[in-house]
Amino acid sequence: MSANIFIHEFRTRLKSVLIWSLSIAGLTCFFFSLFPVFANQAALLNEFLAKYPPQLRAAFGMNNMDLSSVLGFYSLLFLFIQLCLAIQASNYGFGLVSIEESELTADFLLSKPVSRVQVLTSKLLAALVSLTLTNLVIWVSTFAAIALFSENKAYDPGRLILLLVSIIIFQLFFLCVGLIISLLVKRVRSVTPYGLGLAFGMYILSAFSGIFSDVALEYITPFKHLDAPYIIANGAYNTPLVLLNVTVSLVALAVSYWRYTRRDIPAVS
């Protein structure tokens, strides 16, 4: 690892980390400030949800979800948190090596006395630290919001911790998949369309998986690999799907290293 590259990469993402972290923390606190209203109107709310078609409820992961409970309410919020995290991690993955290539500065970096493996490792570690900082803010804001707005309703902290731990697995998937896609295409001119496409594409597949239950789309999308209602209901991960998720991330990471060390780097002519 190169300390200089790591520090540079981390500094360039610091503003982004701050914006994403504060935005998700604000969303968490705002959303949970509505919890007392939901909790006090539990019967009316459940009756209202029952009027929606089962396919529509399944698309948003709201089947058998008790929004009057702390964890049931948080599992609905967690879907939106996952979507934000997917966009953030995808952007970092797509931009890890493609930004310098599109700006034609990659040849200058690789002319330094560091190997390509060291360059990619330093960039990956900087991205992981950035995502971890966002992760920590989510942990703090979640427990703070529950303490402020749960009205002392009982919940199982163990299941909540399981849900929060799943964030790092979720982030790694989008980081690694974004990286490998950026190395397989000729050039990524803009990170944002790719990041949004990957994040929303996986989200839409998750929704279709709920609608068309006979189609095994849950094997494709990490939104189903780490499904909040499943974790809350069972107090455990869906082990086969989580193992599939981790395997895809590791394979994508390994192929990324192989591809990057053999990639033709665009240079200023």
Solvent accessible surface area in square Angstrom, and as a share of the most:
residue,aa,sasa,rsa
1,M,111,0.50
2,S,17,0.11
3,A,58,0.45
4,N,122,0.63
5,I,18,0.09
6,F,46,0.19
7,I,77,0.39
8,H,109,0.49
9,E,14,0.06
10,F,44,0.18
11,R,172,0.63
12,T,84,0.49
13,R,21,0.08
14,L,83,0.41
15,K,152,0.64
16,S,34,0.22
17,V,8,0.04
18,L,106,0.53
19,I,97,0.49
20,W,56,0.20
21,S,4,0.03
22,L,112,0.56
23,S,62,0.40
24,I,0,0.00
25,A,17,0.13
26,G,41,0.39
27,L,56,0.28
28,T,0,0.00
29,C,46,0.27
30,F,133,0.55
31,F,35,0.14
32,F,0,0.00
33,S,43,0.27
34,L,70,0.35
35,F,0,0.00
36,P,27,0.17
37,V,95,0.55
38,F,55,0.23
39,A,13,0.10
40,N,107,0.55
41,Q,93,0.41
42,A,27,0.21
43,A,84,0.65
44,L,112,0.56
45,L,28,0.14
46,N,64,0.33
47,E,102,0.46
48,F,106,0.44
49,L,20,0.10
50,A,70,0.55
51,K,154,0.65
52,Y,85,0.32
53,P,72,0.46
54,P,77,0.49
55,Q,96,0.43
56,L,73,0.37
57,R,51,0.18
58,A,17,0.13
59,A,12,0.09
60,F,90,0.38
61,G,17,0.16
62,M,34,0.15
63,N,59,0.30
64,N,164,0.84
65,M,20,0.09
66,D,65,0.34
67,L,3,0.02
68,S,19,0.12
69,S,42,0.27
70,V,1,0.00
71,L,15,0.07
72,G,7,0.06
73,F,1,0.00
74,Y,0,0.00
75,S,3,0.02
76,L,22,0.11
77,L,0,0.00
78,F,1,0.00
79,L,26,0.13
80,F,81,0.34
81,I,0,0.00
82,Q,4,0.02
83,L,26,0.13
84,C,33,0.20
85,L,0,0.00
86,A,0,0.00
87,I,22,0.11
88,Q,0,0.00
89,A,0,0.00
90,S,0,0.00
91,N,33,0.17
92,Y,13,0.05
93,G,0,0.00
94,F,2,0.01
95,G,6,0.06
96,L,2,0.01
97,V,4,0.02
98,S,4,0.02
99,I,81,0.41
100,E,33,0.15
101,E,4,0.02
102,S,37,0.24
103,E,110,0.49
104,L,58,0.29
105,T,60,0.35
106,A,5,0.04
107,D,50,0.26
108,F,132,0.55
109,L,28,0.14
110,L,37,0.18
111,S,83,0.53
112,K,89,0.38
113,P,136,0.86
114,V,36,0.21
115,S,57,0.37
116,R,67,0.25
117,V,74,0.43
118,Q,67,0.30
119,V,0,0.00
120,L,0,0.00
121,T,36,0.21
122,S,0,0.00
123,K,2,0.01
124,L,12,0.06
125,L,66,0.33
126,A,0,0.00
127,A,0,0.00
128,L,50,0.25
129,V,57,0.33
130,S,0,0.00
131,L,0,0.00
132,T,55,0.32
133,L,62,0.31
134,T,0,0.00
135,N,15,0.07
136,L,99,0.49
137,V,48,0.28
138,I,0,0.00
139,W,68,0.24
140,V,107,0.61
141,S,8,0.05
142,T,0,0.00
143,F,70,0.29
144,A,42,0.32
145,A,0,0.00
146,I,4,0.02
147,A,85,0.66
148,L,128,0.64
149,F,57,0.24
150,S,7,0.05
151,E,94,0.42
152,N,154,0.79
153,K,82,0.35
154,A,101,0.78
155,Y,67,0.26
156,D,63,0.33
157,P,71,0.45
158,G,40,0.38
159,R,77,0.28
160,L,0,0.00
161,I,75,0.38
162,L,51,0.25
163,L,0,0.00
164,L,0,0.00
165,V,64,0.37
166,S,1,0.00
167,I,1,0.01
168,I,55,0.28
169,I,32,0.16
170,F,1,0.01
171,Q,0,0.00
172,L,57,0.28
173,F,6,0.03
174,F,0,0.00
175,L,1,0.00
176,C,5,0.03
177,V,18,0.10
178,G,0,0.00
179,L,0,0.00
180,I,17,0.09
181,I,53,0.27
182,S,1,0.01
183,L,0,0.00
184,L,108,0.54
185,V,45,0.26
186,K,188,0.80
187,R,76,0.28
188,V,4,0.02
189,R,188,0.69
190,S,56,0.36
191,V,26,0.15
192,T,73,0.42
193,P,80,0.50
194,Y,79,0.30
195,G,0,0.00
196,L,68,0.34
197,G,44,0.43
198,L,22,0.11
199,A,0,0.00
200,F,83,0.35
201,G,30,0.29
202,M,27,0.12
203,Y,38,0.14
204,I,88,0.44
205,L,53,0.27
206,S,10,0.07
207,A,22,0.17
208,F,86,0.36
209,S,9,0.06
210,G,14,0.14
211,I,59,0.30
212,F,98,0.41
213,S,98,0.63
214,D,130,0.67
215,V,69,0.39
216,A,53,0.41
217,L,30,0.15
218,E,50,0.22
219,Y,122,0.46
220,I,85,0.43
221,T,0,0.00
222,P,0,0.00
223,F,4,0.01
224,K,37,0.16
225,H,4,0.02
226,L,0,0.00
227,D,32,0.16
228,A,4,0.03
229,P,32,0.20
230,Y,82,0.31
231,I,3,0.01
232,I,25,0.13
233,A,74,0.58
234,N,79,0.41
235,G,24,0.23
236,A,48,0.37
237,Y,50,0.19
238,N,40,0.21
239,T,80,0.47
240,P,92,0.58
241,L,14,0.07
242,V,16,0.09
243,L,110,0.55
244,L,60,0.30
245,N,0,0.00
246,V,54,0.31
247,T,71,0.41
248,V,54,0.31
249,S,8,0.05
250,L,108,0.54
251,V,84,0.48
252,A,8,0.06
253,L,48,0.24
254,A,63,0.49
255,V,57,0.33
256,S,0,0.00
257,Y,53,0.20
258,W,138,0.49
259,R,82,0.30
260,Y,6,0.02
261,T,48,0.28
262,R,153,0.56
263,R,19,0.07
264,D,133,0.69
265,I,31,0.15
266,P,29,0.18
267,A,55,0.43
268,V,102,0.59
269,S,153,0.98
